[in-house]
Amino acid sequence: MRDRKANEKELKNGVFGIIGHRREEVRRSAALGSDAALIDCGAVLAHTDPITGRCADIGSLAINVAANDVAAAGGEPVAFLLTVILPTTSTEDDLKKIMASAEAECVKLNAEIAGGHSEFSSAVTRPVVNAVAIAREIKGFTPRKIAPGDDILVTKTAALETTVLLAERGKVPLTAEEERAVEDMRRNLSVISDCRAVAGSVTNAYMHDVTEGGIENAVWETVTGAGLGAEIYTDEIPVAFVTKKLCSAFGVDPLRSLSSGSLLIVAENGEKLVSELKEKGVAASVIGKVTESGVYAENGSGERREISAVPDELLAMED
């Protein structure tokens, strides 16, 4: 067993031999003996997030989760700093797989891994990957200060990330069509294209990456943070059939569980924005409105309940 930093051979084969340079803003990047990256992109947005759960594509998910948050704040991801901590029983190949997965996602985003740290440690029992995203501002776009009467929208469908993670458990038989749907979700855990489409359609909107606690928690966080309320209509929130099937089998509410890949948007004239996003290939739905106070969900039968901050149902199931 090992309990140390990745050595020179492991770094050359598992890190530096995989990542590439593609952004002119990164003037000095990751290298053996270089302790800091030099990134020149003016005013920056930065965000960090660790991935600690079980996931086959933990590298790409780490990149996506960090990128999603800076994009939702009106940023264009430029570079990432990646910290990878592996159990002492892991191998160089395990490091290579994580880095290859992260690099493949960076290629899609036209961003790069500019630095970080990797080690094998007895402090962890499964891989931990933390990504720091560094982004430049999208010119001409301003995050919106939400107000009563604004429409609340969501892109794609609910619980994309939850669907992927539950499918990986292999305990629920899926049809070939359902497996293809899950794979499509796996490829769409990024909201970068969603954010770009919004910024290209309106100059002013609020965007929030839907993660822990799902869509309901994202709505609660959004309006509570602004000292306002909301009314959402659960029947208007799109949930894919395979998501319903897997969530039902595991007893998880798709509206209250991990949903990376979905973007919450608050804007004026939501139906107009839905049409504009559709023209750009981004599916979106109006699911409610901002109100003066109180956060409520109502179904098609008129049943109404209050929404509050609750633990993510998928993560709570794993505890």
C-alpha positions in Angstrom: 0.0 0.0 0.0 1.0 3.6 -0.5 0.3 6.7 1.6 1.9 9.5 -0.2 1.8 12.0 -3.1 1.7 10.6 -6.6 5.3 10.1 -7.7 7.0 11.4 -10.9 6.1 8.4 -13.0 2.5 8.4 -11.8 2.2 12.1 -12.5 3.8 11.8 -16.0 1.6 8.9 -17.0 -1.6 9.6 -15.1 -1.8 13.4 -15.2 0.6 15.3 -17.5 0.4 12.7 -20.3 -3.4 13.2 -20.4 -4.2 16.9 -19.9 -3.8 19.4 -22.7 -3.4 23.1 -23.3 -6.2 24.9 -25.2 -6.8 28.3 -23.6 -4.6 31.3 -24.3 -5.6 32.7 -20.9 -3.6 30.0 -19.2 -0.1 31.4 -19.5 1.6 28.8 -17.3 0.0 25.4 -16.5 0.5 22.3 -14.5 4.0 20.8 -14.6 6.4 18.8 -12.5 8.1 21.3 -10.1 5.6 24.1 -10.9 3.5 24.9 -7.9 1.1 27.5 -9.3 -0.7 28.1 -12.6 -0.7 31.6 -14.2 -4.1 32.5 -15.6 -4.8 35.9 -17.2 -8.6 36.5 -17.8 -9.4 39.8 -16.1 -12.1 39.7 -13.5 -12.8 36.1 -12.6 -15.5 34.0 -11.2 -14.3 31.1 -9.1 -16.1 28.1 -7.5 -15.0 24.8 -5.8 -16.9 21.6 -5.2 -15.8 18.1 -4.0 -17.2 14.9 -5.4 -17.2 12.2 -2.6 -20.0 9.9 -3.7 -19.8 6.7 -5.7 -19.7 7.5 -9.4 -18.2 5.7 -12.4 -17.3 9.1 -14.0 -16.2 11.0 -11.0 -13.6 13.0 -13.0 -16.1 14.4 -15.5 -18.7 14.9 -12.8 -16.2 17.0 -10.7 -15.5 19.2 -13.7 -19.2 19.5 -14.6 -20.4 20.4 -11.0 -17.8 23.2 -10.6 -18.3 24.5 -14.2 -22.0 24.5 -13.8 -21.9 26.9 -10.8 -19.6 29.5 -12.5 -21.6 29.3 -15.7 -24.9 29.9 -13.8 -23.3 33.0 -12.3 -22.6 34.3 -15.8 -19.1 32.9 -16.4 -17.3 31.1 -19.2 -15.1 28.3 -17.7 -11.4 28.8 -18.6 -9.5 26.5 -16.3 -9.7 24.1 -13.4 -7.5 23.1 -10.5 -8.1 19.5 -9.7 -7.3 17.7 -6.4 -7.5 13.9 -6.5 -7.2 11.9 -3.3 -7.3 8.1 -3.8 -7.3 5.2 -1.3 -4.0 3.6 -0.7 -5.3 0.5 -2.5 -5.8 2.4 -5.7 -3.4 2.1 -8.7 -1.9 4.4 -11.3 -4.6 3.2 -13.7 -7.3 4.5 -11.3 -5.6 7.9 -11.4 -5.4 7.8 -15.2 -9.1 6.9 -15.6 -10.2 9.8 -13.4 -7.9 12.3 -15.2 -8.9 11.0 -18.6 -12.6 11.4 -17.7 -11.9 15.0 -16.4 -9.9 15.9 -19.5 -12.5 14.6 -21.9 -15.0 17.0 -20.2 -12.6 19.9 -20.4 -12.3 19.3 -24.2 -16.1 19.6 -24.5 -16.0 22.8 -22.5 -13.0 24.3 -24.3 -11.3 24.7 -20.9 -8.2 23.1 -19.4 -6.8 21.6 -16.2 -4.2 24.1 -15.2 -3.0 22.5 -12.0 -3.9 20.7 -8.8 -2.7 17.9 -6.6 -2.9 14.1 -6.5 -2.1 11.6 -3.7 -2.8 8.2 -2.3 -4.0 8.5 1.3 -5.3 6.2 4.1 -7.5 9.1 5.1 -10.1 8.1 2.4 -11.8 4.9 1.6 -13.0 5.9 -1.9 -11.8 8.5 -4.4 -12.3 12.1 -3.6 -12.1 14.6 -6.4 -12.3 18.4 -5.8 -12.4 20.8 -8.7 -11.8 24.6 -8.6 -13.4 26.3 -11.6 -12.0 29.6 -12.8 -14.1 31.5 -15.3 -14.3 34.9 -17.1 -17.4 37.0 -17.3 -19.8 36.7 -20.2 -20.0 40.2 -21.6 -23.4 41.7 -22.0 -25.1 39.5 -19.4 -26.1 40.5 -15.9 -27.4 38.2 -13.2 -31.0 39.2 -12.3 -32.2 40.4 -9.0 -35.4 38.4 -8.8 -38.8 40.0 -8.1 -42.4 38.9 -7.4 -44.2 38.0 -10.6 -41.0 36.6 -12.3 -41.4 33.2 -13.9 -39.5 30.2 -12.7 -38.1 27.8 -15.3 -36.1 24.6 -15.4 -34.2 23.1 -18.3 -34.1 19.4 -19.3 -35.8 17.1 -16.8 -35.6 16.5 -13.0 -33.1 14.3 -11.2 -30.7 13.6 -14.2 -27.8 12.9 -11.9 -29.9 10.8 -9.5 -31.1 8.7 -12.5 -27.5 8.1 -13.6 -26.3 7.1 -10.1 -29.3 4.8 -9.5 -28.9 3.1 -12.8 -25.2 2.4 -12.0 -26.3 0.2 -9.1 -27.7 -2.3 -11.6 -30.5 -3.5 -9.3 -33.4 -2.4 -11.6 -33.7 -4.0 -15.0 -33.8 -1.4 -17.8 -34.9 -1.8 -21.4 -32.5 -0.9 -24.2 -34.4 2.3 -24.7 -34.2 3.2 -21.0 -30.4 2.4 -21.0 -30.0 4.8 -24.0 -32.0 7.5 -22.1 -29.7 7.1 -19.0 -26.6 7.3 -21.2 -27.9 10.5 -22.8 -28.4 11.9 -19.3 -24.9 10.9 -18.4 -23.7 13.0 -21.3 -25.8 16.0 -20.4 -24.9 16.7 -16.7 -23.4 20.0 -17.8 -25.5 23.2 -17.9 -22.9 25.2 -19.9 -24.9 25.1 -23.1 -28.1 26.0 -21.2 -26.4 29.0 -19.6 -24.9 30.2 -22.9 -28.3 29.9 -24.5 -29.9 32.0 -21.7 -27.2 34.6 -21.9 -27.6 34.8 -25.7 -31.4 35.2 -25.4 -31.8 37.8 -22.5 -29.4 40.3 -21.0 -30.8 39.8 -17.5 -31.8 36.6 -15.8 -31.1 34.6 -12.6 -29.6 31.2 -13.1 -28.9 28.4 -10.5 -27.4 25.0 -11.0 -29.8 22.4 -9.5 -27.7 20.0 -7.3 -28.3 18.6 -3.8 -32.0 18.6 -2.7 -33.1 18.8 -6.3 -35.5 21.2 -8.0 -37.5 21.9 -4.8 -34.5 22.8 -2.8 -33.1 25.0 -5.6 -36.3 26.9 -5.7 -36.3 27.3 -1.9 -32.7 28.5 -1.8 -33.3 30.9 -4.7 -36.3 32.8 -3.2 -35.4 32.4 0.4 -32.0 34.0 -0.3 -33.9 36.9 -1.9 -36.3 37.3 1.0 -39.2 36.3 -1.3 -41.5 33.3 -1.9 -42.6 31.0 -4.7 -45.4 28.9 -6.0 -44.4 25.9 -8.2 -46.6 23.5 -10.0 -45.2 20.0 -9.7 -47.2 18.6 -12.7 -45.3 21.1 -14.9 -41.9 19.8 -13.9 -40.7 17.3 -16.5 -39.6 13.9 -15.2 -38.4 11.3 -17.6 -40.0 7.8 -17.5 -36.8 6.1 -16.6 -36.3 8.6 -13.8 -39.7 7.8 -12.4 -39.0 4.0 -12.7 -35.7 4.2 -10.9 -36.8 6.7 -8.2 -39.9 4.6 -7.5 -37.8 1.4 -7.1 -35.4 3.1 -4.6 -38.0 5.2 -2.8 -36.5 8.5 -3.9 -38.4 11.7 -4.8 -37.1 13.0 -8.1 -37.9 16.6 -7.1 -35.8 16.4 -4.0 -32.6 14.6 -5.1 -29.4 15.3 -7.0 -30.1 17.1 -10.3 -26.9 18.3 -11.9 -27.6 19.0 -15.5 -30.8 20.9 -14.9 -30.7 24.7 -14.7 -33.1 26.8 -12.7 -33.9 30.1 -14.3 -35.8 33.1 -13.0 -36.8 35.7 -15.7 -39.5 37.9 -17.1 -41.8 36.4 -19.8 -40.9 32.8 -19.2 -42.9 31.4 -22.1 -41.0 33.7 -24.6 -37.7 32.5 -23.1 -38.8 28.9 -23.4 -39.5 29.4 -27.2 -36.1 31.1 -27.7 -34.2 28.4 -25.8 -36.0 25.7 -27.9 -34.7 27.4 -31.1 -31.2 27.0 -29.6 -31.8 23.3 -28.8 -32.4 23.7 -25.1 -35.6 22.2 -23.6 -37.1 24.3 -20.8 -40.4 24.5 -18.9 -42.1 27.2 -16.9 -42.8 25.6 -13.5 -43.9 28.4 -11.3 -43.7 32.1 -10.2 -41.9 34.2 -7.6 -44.2 35.5 -4.9 -44.0 37.9 -2.0 -43.6 35.2 0.6 -43.9 31.5 1.4 -42.6 28.6 -0.7 -45.3 26.2 -1.9 -45.7 23.3 -4.3 -49.1 22.5 -5.9 -50.1 19.5 -7.9 -52.7 19.1 -10.7 -55.3 18.1 -8.1 -54.9 21.4 -6.3 -53.2 19.9 -3.3 -50.8 22.4 -1.8 -47.8 21.9 0.6 -45.1 24.1 1.9 -41.5 23.6 0.7 -38.6 23.8 3.1 -34.9 22.9 3.1 -34.6 19.1 3.5 -31.7 16.7 3.1 -31.2 15.3 -0.4 -33.1 12.0 -0.6 -30.5 10.1 -2.6 -27.7 11.2 -0.3 -29.8 10.5 2.8 -30.4 7.0 1.4 -26.7 6.4 1.2 -25.9 7.5 4.8 
